[in-house]
Amino acid sequence: MRLHARQVSVMDLMLAGSVRPIDLIVFDCDGVLLDSMPAKIAAFREWVPERYSDYRDAFMQRVMAGFGKSRLHHISSFYEVIVGEAVTESFLIEEVARFTEICEPLCAAAPWRKGSREFVRHCRDAGLPLYVLSGTPQEPLEAMLESTGGTALFDAIIGSPPGKPESMERILSETAAAADHTLFVGDANADHVAALHVGAHFAYLPSEADKPLAPTPTVVNDLRELLV
């Protein structure tokens, strides 16, 4: 986790049709800050071993429904749930590394999503604490944000593990931010689940990932729509 200490403030945002005071914003990265979802999808398709190519479509259905969870989760579920093959921890680590070799060069070229950099800068200038919380492992996550010039915009960059619900608990504990003054911005069910887990507001920015299962009162196509 990378931290940047600074003075903080409060900001009004438009959520579910009402103006709400927000003390802290937590962003997912892929599909929210960066337009990296096509690269991630291509990487997961390419990762599937050729001997299991018949399982590729079933695997991709699980990936699309489970974006926001770690690559270890997806790869483990491929072998243990879809293929029905028991694998060792060391094997999974090797497979995650193989996926990373495929994925990171593709993601390094991903641009910011329309409006996301401007929204982050606006919130940054207002003094609002800004966190990134991603299912991507820490080092690749930091490298991806560094390549876009985004690292210095955030107070903390948090990858996996642990899962997002546990990390949200930690964020609220360490910042002493109230859940009802915290906003999680995400594009997938795992993001919404993490927000609901702690009682935070959630803003849904649709991407290629399957939409959250529960209703999302705040839906935007550009994060600048949240500005009052």
C-alpha positions as CSV (number, residue, x, y, z in Angstrom):
1,M,0.0,0.0,0.0
2,R,1.3,3.4,-0.9
3,L,0.2,6.3,1.3
4,H,0.3,10.1,0.9
5,A,-0.4,12.1,4.0
6,R,-2.1,15.5,3.5
7,Q,-4.8,17.8,4.9
8,V,-8.3,16.5,4.2
9,S,-11.7,18.1,3.7
10,V,-15.4,17.3,2.9
11,M,-17.1,17.4,-0.4
12,D,-20.8,17.4,-1.6
13,L,-21.6,14.9,-4.3
14,M,-24.8,14.0,-6.1
15,L,-25.8,10.4,-5.1
16,A,-29.1,8.7,-5.8
17,G,-30.6,12.1,-6.7
18,S,-29.6,13.9,-3.5
19,V,-26.7,15.9,-2.4
20,R,-24.6,14.0,0.1
21,P,-21.5,15.1,2.1
22,I,-18.6,12.8,1.5
23,D,-15.4,12.5,3.5
24,L,-13.7,9.7,1.6
25,I,-13.8,8.2,-1.9
26,V,-12.6,4.7,-2.7
27,F,-12.1,3.8,-6.4
28,D,-11.8,0.5,-8.1
29,C,-9.2,0.7,-10.8
30,D,-10.0,-1.5,-13.9
31,G,-13.0,-0.1,-15.7
32,V,-13.4,2.8,-13.3
33,L,-10.2,4.8,-13.3
34,L,-8.6,3.1,-16.3
35,D,-10.2,1.7,-19.5
36,S,-8.3,-1.6,-18.9
37,M,-11.2,-4.0,-19.0
38,P,-10.7,-5.0,-22.6
39,A,-7.1,-5.8,-21.8
40,K,-8.0,-7.9,-18.7
41,I,-10.7,-9.8,-20.7
42,A,-8.2,-10.6,-23.5
43,A,-5.6,-11.7,-20.9
44,F,-8.0,-14.1,-19.2
45,R,-9.0,-15.6,-22.5
46,E,-5.4,-16.0,-23.6
47,W,-4.4,-17.5,-20.2
48,V,-6.6,-20.6,-20.5
49,P,-4.3,-23.6,-21.3
50,E,-4.9,-25.0,-24.8
51,R,-5.6,-28.4,-23.4
52,Y,-8.6,-26.9,-21.6
53,S,-9.8,-24.7,-24.5
54,D,-13.3,-26.3,-24.4
55,Y,-13.7,-24.7,-21.0
56,R,-12.8,-21.2,-22.1
57,D,-16.3,-19.9,-22.6
58,A,-17.5,-21.2,-19.3
59,F,-14.5,-19.7,-17.6
60,M,-15.1,-16.3,-19.2
61,Q,-18.7,-16.3,-18.0
62,R,-17.4,-16.7,-14.4
63,V,-14.8,-14.0,-15.0
64,M,-17.3,-11.5,-16.3
65,A,-19.6,-12.1,-13.4
66,G,-16.7,-12.0,-10.9
67,F,-14.7,-9.0,-11.9
68,G,-13.3,-7.2,-8.9
69,K,-12.1,-10.4,-7.3
70,S,-8.5,-11.4,-7.4
71,R,-6.8,-13.2,-10.3
72,L,-5.9,-16.0,-7.8
73,H,-9.6,-16.4,-7.2
74,H,-10.4,-16.7,-10.9
75,I,-7.6,-19.1,-11.7
76,S,-8.3,-21.3,-8.7
77,S,-12.0,-21.5,-9.6
78,F,-11.1,-22.4,-13.2
79,Y,-9.2,-25.5,-12.0
80,E,-11.2,-26.5,-9.0
81,V,-14.8,-25.6,-10.1
82,I,-14.9,-25.6,-13.9
83,V,-12.3,-28.4,-14.6
84,G,-12.8,-30.2,-11.3
85,E,-9.1,-30.7,-10.8
86,A,-7.3,-30.4,-7.4
87,V,-4.2,-28.2,-7.7
88,T,-1.5,-27.2,-5.2
89,E,-0.8,-23.7,-3.9
90,S,2.6,-23.6,-5.6
91,F,0.9,-24.5,-9.0
92,L,-1.6,-21.7,-8.5
93,I,1.2,-19.2,-7.8
94,E,2.9,-20.3,-11.0
95,E,-0.3,-19.9,-13.0
96,V,-1.0,-16.4,-11.5
97,A,2.5,-15.4,-12.5
98,R,1.8,-16.7,-16.0
99,F,-1.4,-14.7,-16.2
100,T,0.5,-11.6,-15.0
101,E,3.1,-12.0,-17.8
102,I,0.2,-11.9,-20.3
103,C,-1.9,-9.2,-18.6
104,E,0.5,-6.5,-17.5
105,P,1.9,-5.5,-20.9
106,L,-1.6,-5.2,-22.2
107,C,-2.8,-3.1,-19.3
108,A,0.2,-0.8,-19.4
109,A,-1.2,0.8,-22.5
110,A,-4.7,1.4,-21.0
111,P,-5.9,5.0,-21.0
112,W,-8.0,6.7,-18.3
113,R,-11.7,6.4,-18.7
114,K,-13.5,9.5,-20.0
115,G,-13.9,12.0,-17.2
116,S,-12.2,9.9,-14.5
117,R,-8.9,11.7,-14.3
118,E,-10.7,15.1,-14.3
119,F,-13.0,13.9,-11.5
120,V,-10.1,12.6,-9.4
121,R,-8.2,15.9,-9.9
122,H,-11.3,17.9,-8.9
123,C,-11.7,15.9,-5.7
124,R,-8.0,16.1,-5.0
125,D,-8.0,19.8,-5.4
126,A,-10.9,20.0,-2.9
127,G,-8.8,18.1,-0.4
128,L,-10.9,14.9,-0.3
129,P,-9.0,11.7,0.8
130,L,-8.8,9.4,-2.2
131,Y,-8.1,5.6,-2.1
132,V,-7.7,3.0,-4.8
133,L,-8.9,-0.5,-3.9
134,S,-8.4,-3.2,-6.6
135,G,-8.4,-7.0,-7.0
136,T,-5.1,-6.7,-8.8
137,P,-2.0,-7.6,-6.8
138,Q,-0.2,-4.7,-5.2
139,E,2.9,-4.4,-7.4
140,P,1.1,-4.7,-10.8
141,L,-1.5,-2.3,-9.5
142,E,1.1,0.3,-8.6
143,A,2.9,-0.2,-11.9
144,M,-0.3,0.3,-13.9
145,L,-1.2,3.5,-12.1
146,E,2.4,4.8,-12.3
147,S,2.4,4.3,-16.1
148,T,-0.6,6.6,-16.4
149,G,0.8,9.3,-14.1
150,G,-1.9,8.6,-11.5
151,T,0.0,7.4,-8.5
152,A,0.4,10.9,-6.9
153,L,-3.3,11.6,-7.1
154,F,-4.2,9.1,-4.4
155,D,-3.6,8.9,-0.7
156,A,-3.4,5.1,-0.7
157,I,-3.2,2.4,-3.4
158,I,-4.4,-1.0,-2.1
159,G,-4.2,-4.3,-4.1
160,S,-5.1,-7.9,-3.2
161,P,-5.0,-9.8,-1.0
162,P,-7.1,-9.5,1.1
163,G,-10.6,-9.2,-0.4
164,K,-12.3,-5.9,-0.9
165,P,-14.8,-6.3,2.0
166,E,-11.9,-6.8,4.5
167,S,-9.9,-3.9,2.9
168,M,-12.9,-1.6,3.2
169,E,-13.1,-2.4,6.9
170,R,-9.5,-1.6,7.3
171,I,-9.8,1.7,5.3
172,L,-12.6,2.9,7.5
173,S,-10.8,1.9,10.7
174,E,-7.6,3.6,9.7
175,T,-9.2,6.8,8.4
176,A,-11.9,7.0,11.1
177,A,-14.3,7.9,8.2
178,A,-18.0,7.3,8.8
179,A,-19.4,4.7,6.4
180,D,-22.4,6.9,5.5
181,H,-19.9,9.6,4.5
182,T,-17.8,7.2,2.4
183,L,-18.3,6.6,-1.4
184,F,-17.1,3.5,-3.2
185,V,-17.0,3.9,-7.0
186,G,-17.0,0.6,-8.9
187,D,-18.1,-1.2,-12.0
188,A,-18.7,-4.8,-10.7
189,N,-20.7,-6.8,-8.2
190,A,-17.6,-7.4,-6.0
191,D,-17.3,-3.6,-5.6
192,H,-20.9,-3.2,-4.7
193,V,-20.7,-6.1,-2.2
194,A,-17.7,-4.4,-0.6
195,A,-19.6,-1.1,-0.2
196,L,-22.7,-2.8,1.2
197,H,-20.4,-4.8,3.6
198,V,-19.5,-1.6,5.5
199,G,-22.6,0.5,4.7
200,A,-20.9,2.9,2.3
201,H,-22.5,4.8,-0.6
202,F,-21.9,3.2,-4.0
203,A,-21.7,4.8,-7.4
204,Y,-21.9,2.4,-10.4
205,L,-19.9,3.2,-13.5
206,P,-20.8,0.5,-16.1
207,S,-18.1,-1.3,-17.9
208,E,-17.7,-4.6,-19.8
209,A,-18.1,-6.4,-16.4
210,D,-21.5,-7.9,-15.5
211,K,-23.6,-5.3,-13.6
212,P,-24.0,-5.7,-9.8
213,L,-26.7,-8.1,-8.6
214,A,-28.4,-5.7,-6.2
215,P,-30.0,-2.4,-7.2
216,T,-27.6,0.5,-7.6
217,P,-29.4,3.9,-7.1
218,T,-26.5,5.9,-8.4
219,V,-25.5,5.1,-12.0
220,V,-23.2,7.4,-14.0
221,N,-21.5,7.1,-17.4
222,D,-18.9,9.7,-16.5
223,L,-17.7,10.4,-13.0
224,R,-18.1,14.1,-13.5
225,E,-21.9,13.5,-13.3
226,L,-21.4,13.1,-9.5
227,L,-20.2,16.7,-9.1
228,V,-22.6,19.2,-7.7
